[in-house]
Amino acid sequence: MMRFRVLLIPCLSTLLSPCGFAATRLKDLATIEGVRENQLIGYGLVVGLAGTGDKRTTIFSTQSLANMLERMGVAISANNVRVQNMAAVMVTASLPAFAQPGTKIDVTTAAVGDASNLQGGILLMTSLRGANGQVYAVAQGAVVTGGFVSGRGGSSQTVNHPTVGRIPSGASVERAAPSVEPTSMVRLQLRNGDYATVARVCAAINKKFGTPREVAKAENSTVVSVALPEGWTNRMPEFIADMQDLSVDVDMAARIVVNERTGTIVIGKDVRIAPVAILHGNLSVEIKTRLVVSQPGPLSNGTTQVVPEQTISTKDEPAKNVVLRDGATVDELVRSLTAIGSTSRDIIAILQNLRVAGALDADLEVI
């Protein structure tokens, strides 16, 4: 079955440049190079499960338990171990910038075998390593799950994901985080690169701290180098705090984000449309096939046959008009199309064709 919808859009105004966003704090607009979190990962064992752990088919669980017991002076064979009260897990955490030994951080555990529930389990001492292979933290503690399993067999009920748990303050930092502390120069990295925005960032910083010389310089559309101004010697943290409190007018390129799988459309408010006419009809053609049994007459030499019969029906609804004022935006177009019954997929198709025709002055990103 094919479906088409006809929509007539009158000519619209010429393209207008997109308007900028409201003023934003520099702290929310950019990050400081070298001051960031570091990801940690480790492999551990969760014990104390009430029969919801790994099965014997999960070989690495039995091997891990046998190796751990051997280090404790208990020599056993991995073939003689049952691990239904234990689960092998991967442990992850984020190491904050400038974290010092003794700092407590949260960790997340996730089953890697066929364990069905981590509820009530305890994570044994697990080393957490960074990308360079060095140990930065050690995790241990009771696992808190955000879900549960109740019942047995076909009468069970599962809520959320009981195979993933979290240990608040479950890891202790053993090695200082590999963060780079700014000394005489700060490099700012914009989260969304834009030449107009980076120029305004430099202007705002130089206006407050650039006397008698400018201290901020844009290296490209994303990075700004800021030298420590006079009078702030040995006061880098205070300088960064004052600098991040500055407000900057953000100017980003117009963008439309479309998710065809869910039918979600995110559109900037002031995206403009060039003069264009759109035809998107509502003609539906349906073809049905019915199998009919043909019986021969009595005492005849004929045979029974199955004969297909096809029925073709066509439905054509009158076109609906959408009238928009001059200088209409995409937001107004979408509202008008929605008012006459257009679906999200109809609107997505129209936006894609507008972009191909060069009538949409915005980046159309399909995810």
N, C-alpha and C positions, 0 to 999 in steps of 0.2 A: 504494500500500500504506500503510495506516494502522497505527500502533503505539501502544499505550497500556500503561502499567505501573501496577499497583495496589500501593501501599505504605501500610500502616496505622501511623500514629504515635500512640501513646497521649498523653494529656494531660501536659503538662510544667509546670514550676513557673512562678510569676509572674515578671515582668520584674525584672531586677536592673540597677543602674547599672553601666556599664562601668568597669573598673579602669584606673588610670593607668599610663603607661609608666615605665620605670626612669629614674633621674636622668640628665640629659644636660648636658654642658658648654654654657655660654652661647655659646661660639664655634661649636658645631655647631647651635645652635638659632636664632640670629639673625644678621643681617648689619648692618653699619654704613651708614647712609644716606650716599651720596656716594662710598663706597669700593667700587668695582665695576670689572669689566672693560668695555671698549668694543670693539665689533666693527668691523673694518676690511675693506675690499674694494677690489679693483683688477682691471684687465684687462691681461693681458700675453701674451707669446709665449714658447713653449718651442721651442728649436731643437736640432739635432743628432740628430734621430730617424732611424732607419734605415728610411725609407720607410713609416713607420707614422703619419705626420702627417695633416693635413687634405687632402681632395681639392680639385680645382679648383672643384667645385660650392659649396664654402664660400667665399662671396665676401668676407666680412669679413676672412678670414685674408690673402688677397692684398692687399687694401686696406691692412691694418695694416702688412704688410711693406713695401709701396711707400711709405707715409707715413714709416716709420722710416728707410728708406734715403734718402729725400729730405732729411730733417733732417740726415743725415750727408753730404750733398753728392752723393749718387748719384741721378740722375733717371732713372727707368724707368717703364714703363707697367704697370699692374696686370694687363693682359691677357697680358703676356709672362712672368708669374711662375708658377713651379710650387712648391707649398708642401707636397709630400709629406714633407719632412724637418722640417716646422715645424707647430706646433699652437697655435691660439688657446685660452687658458685664462682662467678666473676664479681670482683669488688671494684667499684669505681668511685672516684672522688675528685673534687676540684681544689687545688692548692692555691689559696689566695696570694696576691702579691705581697711580698715582704713578710710572709708568715715565718715566725721564729720557732725554734724548738720548744715544745711544750704546748703550742697552740692546738686547740681541739677543732676538728672539722667533721662534717657529716659525711657518711659513706652510704652507698647504695649497693645492695647485693641482688644478683639475678641468677637463677638456677641455669646450669648449662647441661644437665643431664635430663632424666625423665622424672624428676621429683615433681609431685603434684601440689605441694603446699609447704611453705617455709614458716608457717605460723608457729610461734613458740620456740623457734630454734635459736641457737647461740653461735655466733661466728667465732671460730678459733683464731688465734693470732695470725694475722695475714700481713705480709709486707706489700706496700704500695709503691710502685716504681713509676718514674717519669719516662719521657721519650728517650732520654739518654741512658736508661737502664739502671740508674741509681735509685736507692731506696730513700724516699722522702717522708714516709709516714708508716705507722703500724696501726692496724685496725683490729678491734675485738669488741664483742658486746652482744646484747640481745637484739634480735631482728624484729622490727615492727613492720607488719604487712598492712597494706591498705585494703585487702580483700580477705575473703574466707570461703571455705567449702563446707557445706553441711549436707548430711544424708549420705546414702551409699547407693552404688549401682545406678540404675535408671532413675532413682528418686532423689538424686543429689542436686544441690543448688550451688552455683559458683558466682561470687560477686567480685568484680574487678579482677586483678591479677595477683593471686596469692603466691605466685612463684617469684615475685619481686618484692623486696623489703628494704627498709631504710634503718640506719642506726644513727640517731642524732648524737653528735659529738662522739662518734664511735671510733675516731682515729686520732692519734697523737702525732704531731709533726716531729720528726727526728732530725731533719736537716733543713736549713734555711732555704726559702724559695729562691730560685735563680732569677730574681728580678733585678733590673738595671735602674739604679736610683739616679735621677737627673742631678747634675752638678752645676755647670755653668750654662748649659743649653738644654732647652726643652723642645721636643719634637711632638707636635700635635697631629693626630691622624683623624680626619673626618670620617664618620661612619658612612656617609654618602658623598662621594666626591662631586664637586661642582665648582667651576672657576669663579662664578659670581659670589658664591657663599664663602669661598676661601679668601677672596679679596676683602669681603666685609669683615671676616675674622681678623685679618691683619690690620685693617683700619681701626677696629674697636680696640685691639690690644695697643697699637701705637698711640691712639688718642689718650689712653690712660697712663701708659708706662713709657711712651716714646719721647720723653724730653730729657736731655736735648737731642738725642739721636733715636732713630727708629730701632726697635728691638725685634719686631716680627717681620718675617719674610716668607712669602709663599714659594715653595719649591716646585709644586705642581698643583693639580686640582684637588689633591687629597692631603698633602703634608704641608705643615707650617712650622718653620724653625723660629724659636723664640729665645733670644739671649737674655741672660739675667740682667735686669736693668740696674743702674747705679742706685745705691741706697738699700739694696736687698741682699747684699753679700752675707753668706751663711744663713740666709733666710729663705731657702728654696721652697719648703713646704708652705710657708705663709704666702709667698708669691704665687704659687700654683693655686692656692685656695682663692685668692683675690681674682686671679685671671679667669678661673672657671666660673666665677659668679657674673661675668659679663654677659650681656644679652646681645644676640646677633640675629638680624633678619635673614632667614633662610630662603634661598631661591633654588628650587629644584625643578627639573624638567617635568613636563606634564606626562603622566603615565596612567594607563588603564591596565589593570590586572584581571585576567579572565581564567577561571578554572572550569573547563568544560566537563570534568567528571562530576562535580557537585553543582554546577550551574551558578557559581558565585561570581559576581562582577563587582570590582572595586574601582571607582572612578573619581578622579579629582573634580572638585566643584566647578572650576572655571575652564574646563577643556572646551574649546570652541570647534564648531563645524563649519566648513566652507560651503558655499552654495552648491547644492546637490539635490537630485531627485532619486528616491529609492522606491523600487517596485519589489514587493515581496508578497506573493499572492496566497490565496487560500483555496486551492483546487485540490480535491482529494479523489483519487482513482482507486477503487477496490475491486480486485479480481478474486472470485471464489470458484473453486472446483468441487463438484459433487459427483461421486461415483454411483452410477445407476446399474443395477443388475438386469440384464435382458434375458428373459426366459423364452425358449423355443416353444412352438405349439405342440399339442399332444400328438403322439405317434409320428412326429416329424424327425428328420435326420439332423436337425440343428443341435447346437451345443450352447450351454449357458455362457454368456459373455458379460464382462464388466465394462460398461461404456462411461467415460468421463464426460460430464456436462459442465461447461463453464458459463458463469454469469458475471457480466461486467457492469458495475454501477459507477456513475460519476456524479459528484456533488460539487457545485461551484457556488460559493457564497459571494454576495456583493462586497466590493472593496470598501475598506474603511479609511477615512481621511484623518490625518493628523496635521493640525495647523499650529505652527510655532511662530513666535514673533521673530523679528530680525535680531541677529546676534544671539541666537539660542545656543545653549551649552549642551554637552552630552548628558548632563544630569537631567535637564528638561526633556531631552529626547527620550531617555529611558523611562521617565515618569509618564510621558504621553503614551509610549508603546505599552507600558504595563496597564494603563487605564483602559485600553481597548482589548485587553486579554492576551497580549503577547507573552510567551513564555521566556524563561531565561535563555534557552537555546536559540530562540528567534532573535533576541537582542544580541547574543554573541555573534551569530552569523552576520547580522547587519553591521556591527562594529568592525568585524574582520573585513568585510567588503568595503566599508568606508576607508579603512586604512590602505587597502590595495589601490583604491581609486585616488588616493592622495588628498582626500577631503577631511581627514582627521589629523589635526596637528598635535599628536601625542604619541608616545611609545606604547604600543599594544603588546603586552607580555602575556602569553598563554602558558599556564602551568598545569 
